[in-house]
Amino acid sequence: MSEASAVDDRAPIHAFYSPRSWIEGNATQQLETVAGLPGVKAVAAMPDLHPGKWGPVGCSILADRVHPPLVGSDIGCGMGLFQLDLPLRKLRIDKAAVRLRALDGPWDGDTAAALAGAGLEPTPFDGSLGTIGGGNHFCEVQEIEEILEPEAAARAGLDRSLTHVLVHSGSRGLGYAILQAQLAAGPTHLGPGTEAGSAYLARHDLAVRWAALNRRTIAARAAQALRAEARPVADLSHNLVEVVAGGVLHRKGTAPADRGLVPIPGSRGTLSYLVEQLASAQPEALESLAHGAGRKFDRAFHARPHPHGQGGPGGAGPQPLRRCHHMRGPRSARRGGAGGLQEHRPGDRRPRRFRPRPRGGHLPPARDLQDRTSGGEGRAREARAGGAAMIRLLLTTGRGPGECRLALAKTLTAMAREAEATGVELATAAGADPDGQGPASAIALVDGEGAERFAAGWAGSILWICRSPLRPHHKRKTWFVGISRLDDAPASEAPVLAAADVRFEALQAGGPGGQHQNKSRSAVRAVHTPTGLTVVVRGGRSQHRNKALALERLGGLLELASEAAARADSRSIQVRHERLERGRPVRTFVGEAFRPR
């Protein structure tokens, strides 16, 4: 049931979240402001509520007039679920991750034909058609985890043996231009039957249809990259305004619940759901459902470096609602949420649950920086020989269960955040992850100023205190990861690192170092294509220097692999992997958010 509140002459606010849900104070203040706007009749707030620029995101507003700012600038933004004719048994995650990078670039298809086929006139923003955009937009490859309503799933033609794609994107610059033009024109609320109101609604409807075409095009691009065809399952906008029987219904981050199946994406690493409204749905929900898992802090908060944890001082970081078996893939950065999606009961049932596979669209724009000149291998060997020795750390779960492997993956993430915040260079190579619960071991290379202090702060036992995300009724709550320093590599001929085998990508530098670091694109990601090993280097002040350092780190990782093979008979690394001290932790983390204690 919802909780209703009304103050003074404001419209009633129906909150579809429990007191236990974490809702930022600014969001509730914005809710009260919206409830007091002219002509507002009712407000329905969902558990993924968070502050926005013009008003809270994650609510529906019923009014007697049109308020363009309540829709926002990304008119038509929504979620689209598509089924591919690609059997899961034929999907190869590593190859899919590489192929989906094509989504970073512009679409090279026939834009005019696509627009004509959708009945749309050309716009100045058609060059962005088929692109995901920034923010928390994404394209995610998924598989069906569980079907809870077989009849509903059958009506939708769902097949759990096939691959699916979930797309979150909108109208790109078109919606922004429409809102800015409206704000410049004067009034921020319009009568739906007036000339100005009708003109805005016409432009708005164009953006909604353009955004839907954009999601279809993105899905088609993803399908083409995976050598498949896409079929739409459900596509709904959650940023729009509609004239309904009771007035004008604004949706800002809420999905329409009265049009069949509704995709609700989880936070990174959590399950997504496909739901449908029940006949007993509460009318106070305004035919709406949450559009996602939400997040505990705004995007600006996440952009700030927090050396103590995922989410700032005290480590109060993103707290996903529910964990799944995380699948490794390209770097994805959609924020975690903290509200209770499981507490959202305006009247929905869940026909199925999806497990995430790699996402595209969150990778930084790639540029071809491949150094094709001769001598690349020699320069890499010189860099390794002339610089200080890198510190090598072995991370292991011993023979611990899947929860320990989840802890290891979380530890790698925490180490990467701390390294970036402190200016330490860190490269990691994880072991195999056969069941999606994380690797059993990993090797980390630490370099740069402060590397000794960084390594000393992590060497030892890492304790994670948390109820099992994999076995809800399991009594054990303590999971260990061991980190030990490997001896220096014995003198041997370094493996050959061919320049042709390394792909470079430019990144924004970021991190400590002043304006140059924060604004330049001197950072480099280097990928060793034969093995998939990847390093990111930000410390140098030029791409040339960072490329040399990247080759050095890749060479170090290759040396480790070569050394492990050479020592196979002595089992030196294997013995360390199997030996794990479960006690006297040097660091302790708590909860699924992996907050330091």
N, C-alpha and C positions, 0 to 999 in steps of 0.2 A: 504494500500500500504506500501511497505517496504521503508526504508530510506537507501540509499547506500552511502558508503564512501570508498575512496581509498587514501592511502598516499604513496608517493615515488613509489617503485616497489612492494608494497604489493598487495595482492589480494583484490578485493572489498569485503567489509563487508556489508551485507544486514541485517538491524536491523528491526525485526518485533515487535517493541514496540514503543509507542509514547514517546515524551519528558516528559510526566507526569509520566511515569513508573519509579520507583526507582530501579536503577541498580548500584550496588557497583562499585566504581572507579577501584578497582583491577581487576574486571571482564572485564571491557572495555580495560584496559591495556593488559590483557592476550589475548583478542581478537586481538588486533593489533600485538602482538608478533606472534600469530598463523598465521595471515595473511601473515607474512613475512617468514614463514618456507619454506624450499626448496620444490618446486613442488606444493604448494598450489594455487588453481585456484579461489576459491570462498568460502565465509563463510556466513552462515545464522544464526543469533542470535535470540533467542526466548525471550519472556518476563519473563521467569523464570531464566534468566541468573544469575549465581553467580560464584565466584572464585573456582577453583579446584587446586589440587596439580600439575598436569601436564599441565593444561590448563583450560579454562572456561568450566563450566558445563551448558548445555542448548544451545548447538550450533551444527550445522552440518558443516563439512569441506570437500570440494571436492578437491582432489589432484591427482597428477599423480603417486604417490607412497604411500606406507603404512607407517604410523607413529604410531607404537604401543602405545606410551605414550598418544596420543590423545584419545584412547579408554579407557585407564586407567586400573585399577587393577580388577574392578568388571565386567569382560567381561560377556556379556549376561544378565546383570541386566535388568529387565523389569517389566511390569505390566500385570497381568492376571486377567480377569473378568470371574467369574464362576457363573452359575445359579444352585441353589439347588432345589431339589424337595420338599422343606419344605415350606408350606404355611405360609405367614407372620402372619396369625391369630393364628398359633400354636407356633410361636416363643416367648419364654419367655426370656426377656433380662437378668434377674438376673441369671437364670440357664445357659444361653448361656455364660455369662461372666465367670462363674466358669468352665464350660466344656472346654472353649477355652484355659484355662491355660495349658492344655496338650501340647499345641504348644511350651511351654517353654523348654520342654525336648527333647531329641533325638527321632528320629522315630524308632519304634521297628518293622517295616515292613520288607519285603523280599527285601533287597537292590539289591541283585544279579538279581532277577527276574525283578525288575523295570528297571534296566540298560539294561538287555537283551531285554526287551520289547520295549525299546526306541532305540535299536541298538547301544548302547554305551559300550565301553570297561571299565573295572574297573579302578578307579583312586585312589591315596592315600587319596583323600578327600571325599570318598563316605560315611564316617561316619557322614558327615554334611548334607546328602541328606534329604530333608523334613523339614529343619529348616530355620527359617526366617533370622537370623543374626542380626547384630546391626545397628547402624547409624539410618537412617530414613526409614528402611524397616519395613513392617507391614503386617498384615492380618486383614482386616476390613469387618465386616458384614454390608450389605447395603440393603436398600429398594429403589424402584423406586419412586422418587418424582413426576416426570412429563415426559410424552412422547411428544416430540415436532415434531417428524417425524414418524407418525404411520406406513407408508409403510416400512421404513428402519427397524423399530423395529420389524415389523412382519416378515421380511426376516430373521432377526437374531433369531427369536423364542422367543422374550422377553415377559415375563409375569409379569405384575406389582403386581400380587397377590403372587408371590414367593419371597423367600429370595435369595440374591446374596452375593457373597464373592469377594472382590478385594484383590489381593496379590501383594505385591511389594518385590521382592527378586532377588538374582542373583546367581552367581556360587560359592559363599562362598570363600574358600581358593584356589580353583582351578585357577581362573582368576588371582589372585595375584601371584601365583607361576609361571604362564606363563609369566606375565610381567616381574617379577624379573629375570627369566632366560634369557629373551630377552635382558634386559638392561645389564646383566652381559656378554652377548655374544658380545656386541660391538655396532654396528650401531643402531641408533634410527629411521632411515627411510630405508625402503626396497623396492626394485622393486617387484611388484606383481608377475612377471614372473620368478624371480630369485629363486635359490634353498632355500636361507634363507627366502625370502618372502613367498614362497609356504609352507615352514615348519611352519612358524608362523601362516599363515592363517588356516592351518589344525588344529593346536592346539587351535586357536581362535574359529573355528567352533565347536570343541568338547565342549568348555566351554559354547558357546551359547546354544547348544542342552542340555547340562547338566543343565544349569540354567532354561530352559523351563521345563524340567522334575522336577526340584526342586519346581517350582511354582505349577505344577500340583499335586505334592505330598503334598505340604502344603494345597492346596485346598481340597484334598481328606481327609487329617487329620482333617481339620476344619469341613468338611461335616460329617465325622464319629463321631466327638465329638457332633454334633448337630443331630445325628441320621438321616442322609440324604445322598443322592448321589449328586455329582457335575457334571455339564456339562459345558465344556468350551464355552464361548461366544466370547472372544477376548483375545489373548495373544501376546504381542509384546515386543521385546527387545529394549531398548533405549541406550545401550552401546555396540556398535559393529562397524565393518568395513566391507564394501562390495565392490566388483569390479562391477562397473556399466558401462553403455555405455560411459559416459563422463570421466571416470577415476576411482578413488578409493574414495568412500564416507564414511567418518567417522562420526559416530553419538555418541556424548557424552551428554547424557541427552536430546535427542530428539527422538521422536517416529516416525517410518515410517508411512507416511500418505497415501501410495499407496497400502495398503493391507487390505482394509476394515475398520471395526470399530476400533477406537482408544480410550482406556480408559485414561482420564486425571483426576487424583485425585486432590481433593481440599486440602487445609490446614485443620488442625484439626478443626472440627466444621463447615466446609463449604461443599457445594455441590460438588460432582464429576460429570464429564460429560463423555458421550460416544458419540464420534463424528465421522464423516466420511468426506473425502475430496470432495470438489466440482470439477466439470469439469473445472471451471474457476480459479483453484488454480495457484498462481504465480510460475513460474519455479525457481525464485530466492530463494524460500523457500527450495529448494533441497528435495522436497517430504517429508517434515518434519513438525512435530507439537511439541508444548511444551509437556514435559513429566510430568508436574505437576504445582502446583500453585506457586512454587518457595518460596524463603524466603528472608527476608531483611538482615539478618546477618548470618554469618557462624556458624557452630556447636560449635566451641570453644567459640564464644561470648556468646552463649546461656548457655554454661556450667558454666560461671562465675556468682556468686551471684550478683543480682542487687536489693537492698532493695527498690528502688524508683519506680519500675515498671517492666514490662515484659522484656524490652530490654535494660537496662542500664541507665546511667545518663540521666535525662530528660524523662525517660519512653518511649523512642521511640522504642517500641517493635514490635513483629510480627503484621502485618496488613493483615489479611485474605482478599481475594478479595471479597468474598460474604458470608454472614452468612446463616446458615440454622437453623432449630430448633434442638438444640444440644441434643443428646440422652445420658443419663448418662450410664456409663459402666466402665470397667476396665481402669486404668490409661493409657493413650496413650500420646505420646510425639512428634509426628511429628510436625515440626516447621511450623509456619505460613509464608505466603509469602507476598510480596508487589509488584508487577509488575502487569500489567493488563491483566489477562487471557482474559477478555472480549474485550481487544484491539487487541488480536492476530488474524489477519484476513488474513493469507496467502491463505485462501480458505477452510473453514471448516463449517459444520453445525452440530447441536447438536440434534441427534435423541432422547436423553433422559438425565434426570438428576437424580442423585442418592443422597439419604440422608444417612449419616453415622450412623451406629450403632456400638456396641463395637468393638474395635480392640484388637487383640492379638498380641503378639510379642514385645510389649514395656514394659511388666511387667518384673521387675528384676527376675533373675533366682531364683526359689523357692527351698528352702530346708526344709525338715520336721524337725522342731524344737519343735514339740509338747511335752510338759512336761507331761508325763503320770504317774508321781508319785502322790501319794495321798497328800492331804493337799493343793492343789492349790487354792481352794476357800478361805481357812483360810489365806494364805499368801496375797491374794489380799485384804481381809478385813483389815489385819494388815497394809498393805502399805497405804491404804486410811485413816486409823485412825491415823497413826503415822506421816504422812507428812503434809506439809502446805496445806491449802484448795486451791483447784483449782478455778480459776475464770471462771464463766459461763456467756456466752454472748448469747443473743437471737438476731438473724437476721430476719427481717421481711419485707415484701413488703406491709403490710397492706392489702388493697383490690386492690392494683395496678394491671395494666394490664400485659400482657406477657413480655413487655419490662422491667418492674421492676424485674420480675423473672430472666430474662437474666442478669440484673445488679447484682442481688444477687449471681448468680453463678460466675460471674466475680469477685465479691468482695471476695468470698471464695478463689478463686485462688490467688488473690492479697495478701490476708492475709496469705495464706500458704507460698508464696514466701518470704514475709517479715519475717515470723516466722523462716523459715529456714536460712535466711541470718543473723538474729540477735541471733540465738541460742535459741529461745523460743519454747517450746513444744506446739503444737496445734493439737487438735483432733476435728473433726466436724461430725455432723450427720444431713443430709439434710432431709427435708420433702418429701412428695410425688411429683413426676414429671409426671403427667398423660399425658401431651401432648408434652413433649420434650422441652418446653420453659424454664425449670428450676423450682426449688422448690419455693414455696411461703414463706417458713420459714426454718430456720436452727438453730442449737444450736452448739456453739463452746466452747471447754474447753481449757483454757490457763493455762500453768504451767511453772515453771522454773524461773531462774533468769531473771529479766526484764519483767515478766508477767504483773505486775501492769502498767508499762509504756506502754507496748504493748496494753493492754486493754483500757487504757485511751486515747490512740491515735486513737482508732477506734470507741469508744462509741459516738453515736450521729447519725446525718443524713449523709448518703453518697449520693452524687449527681453524676449522670452520664449524661453528655451532649452529645447527639448523635441523628442523624436521626434514625427513627425507622427501625431496620433491618427486622421487621415483616410486617410493613405497609409502603412501600416506599413513599407514597404520604401523609402520616399523617403529620400534621403541628407541633405537639408537639415534643420537643427535650430534655426535662428534665425528668429524671426518678430517683426516690428516693428509697433508702433502709435504714431502721432504725436499729441501733444496740444499745441494752440496756443491762445493767448488771442485771442478775437475782440474787435475794436474795439467801443467803445460804439455802441449803435444810434443812427442818425440821428434827429433830432427828427421825429416824425410822429405822426399820430393813433393812439392805442393801439387795438388791436382790442377790440371790445365783448365782455366776459366776463359772460354772463347767469347770474344765480344759479340759474335753473332748469336750466342745463346742467351744473351741478356737483353731484356726489354726495359727501357727507361720511361718513366712518366714524371711529369713536373707537378709539384704540389705547392700550395701556399706554405711558406715557412712556418709561421706561427711560433708559439712558445716564447721563452725569454729571449731578450736580445734587442729590444727597442723597436723603432719604427721599421727598420729594414727587415727584421725577422717577421714582423707581423703582417707586412704588406707585400713583400716580394714573393716570387714564385721560384725561389732558388732551391727549395727542398726537392728531393728526388726519391721516387720509389723504383727499386730495381727488382726485376723478377727473372729468376733463372728458369727459363722455359722448360728445359729437360726434366727438372726435378720439382718445379713449383715453389722453390724457396724464394722468399720475399723479404726485402729489408727496406726500411725508410730512413733516410738520412736528412737531418735538418741543420746540423751544426755549422757547416761551412757557409761562407758569405757569397758563394757563387755556385751555379749548377756544375761547373767544371770540377770544383773541389768536392762537392757532394757526390758527384758521379764516381770520382776516384775512391772516396771513402766507402761508397756503396759496393764497389767492386771488392774492396778490402774485406768488408763484412761478409759478402757472399762467398768470397774465397775461404774465409774462416769457417763458415757453415759447411762448405764442401769438404774442408779439411777434417772437420769433426766426423762427417759421414765416412770419409776414407779411413780415419783413425779407428772408428768403431768397427769397421770391417776388418782392419788389420789386427785388431785386438780380439777378434771373435774367439780365438782359441783360449785366451787367458780369461775371458768373460769379465774383464775389469769393470766395464760400464754396466754389464748385466747384473753383476753382483750388487753394485750400488743401487741399481733400479729396484732390486728385490729387497734391499735393506732399508727400512724406514723406521726412524725413531718416533714412537707415538707418545710424546710427552714433552714437557718443558718447551712449549711453543715460543718462538720468537715473535710471532704475530698471531693475533686472534681476530677472526671476522665472524659476524653474527648475521643470521637471517639470509633470505634469498637475495636481498639487496647487497650482500657481502660487505656490510658496514664494519669498519675497524673498531675494535673495542679497546 
